[in-house]
Amino acid sequence: MDEAGSGLEFEQSVQYAMEELPGDLRRAMSNVEIVIEDEPPDGQPLLGLYQGVPLTRRTSGYGNVPPDKISIYRGPLERLYGGDAAVLRSQIKRVVLHEIAHHFGISDERLRKLDRY
């Protein structure tokens, strides 16, 4: 596996994807943590996963809750795209942005309609 598959390079790719978000979007993100995990839950063919309450569904009663969680799964991404560092970085960015869209309440259906799935 090339350098893009190394742990540090993978983490940097996730960080760069976050840094490339427009500032107003970064500032609008609330109570969410992005983590890198080795593998998705057993039997689930996922590259990433958003778990939490999207911003569009939060009410005045939302509070004192653990952060939402965006998981980026290193293993599947590296197996699928690790042969090419540029492709791997691009796919990491795509998955990060996809899961952030869910944090903002954008469904998979809407992402398909926007041609962003």
Residue pairs with C-beta under 8 A, 6 or more apart in sequence:
1 78
1 82
1 83
2 82
2 83
2 84
2 85
3 9
3 85
4 10
4 13
4 82
4 84
4 85
4 86
4 88
4 89
5 78
5 82
5 85
5 88
7 74
9 85
10 36
10 74
10 77
10 78
10 88
10 92
11 36
13 88
13 89
13 92
13 93
14 34
14 36
14 72
14 92
14 96
16 89
16 93
17 92
17 93
17 96
17 97
18 26
18 34
18 96
20 93
21 97
21 100
25 100
25 104
28 55
28 104
29 100
29 103
30 55
30 58
31 52
31 65
31 67
31 68
32 52
32 67
32 68
32 69
32 70
32 103
33 67
33 68
33 69
33 70
34 70
34 72
34 96
34 99
35 69
35 70
35 71
35 72
36 71
36 72
36 74
37 71
37 72
37 73
37 74
38 73
38 74
38 75
39 73
39 74
39 75
39 76
40 46
40 47
40 49
40 71
40 73
40 76
45 76
46 73
46 76
47 72
47 73
47 76
47 77
47 80
47 91
47 95
48 70
48 71
48 72
48 73
48 95
48 96
48 98
48 99
49 69
49 70
49 71
49 73
49 99
50 68
50 69
50 70
50 99
50 102
50 103
51 68
51 69
51 70
51 71
52 67
52 68
52 69
52 103
53 62
53 65
53 68
54 102
54 103
54 104
54 105
55 103
55 104
55 105
56 104
56 105
57 105
68 103
70 96
70 99
70 100
70 102
70 103
71 99
72 92
72 95
72 96
72 99
77 88
77 91
77 92
77 95
78 88
80 91
81 87
81 88
81 90
81 91
82 88
97 116
98 111
98 116
98 117
101 111
101 116
108 117
111 117
